[in-house]
């Protein structure tokens, strides 16, 4: 390590700045920033941090519900795999049959098929979620009826 890479000792950290160092500071800056905040500001900052972490924890989004380029995630993945498969298919057709095939047309055709397959699986996932939510609502309604009878 060079001299500039060595960590500062406590004496160097707390020592006042020399005239040369003060002259090197940009105009309008104070000599040093205090290491400790007053207790009131420290308390406010800790409350803000606590509120920020609570907001982040409340947002629990299912990754499958995210949309990529306006498409549901499963549709995007299907289309992406379709594009890759289309390029592979075009290459294989060219190798096996010694014919030139437009790789773009193969990629687009396979992307459409991949999108449809992704859409099918996304619809199945949404239907299963709807069934689970309906069952949960029915169970809550049954529990509510039992509580009113007791």
Secondary structure, 3 states (H helix, E strand, C coil): CCHHHCCCCHHHHHCCCCHHHHHHCCCCCCCCCCCCCCHHHHHHHHHHHHHHHHHHHHCCCCHHHCEECCEEHHHHHHHHHHHHHHHHHHHHHHHHHCCCCCHHHHHHHHHHHHHHHHHHHHHHHHHHHHHHHHHHHHHHHHHHHHHHHC
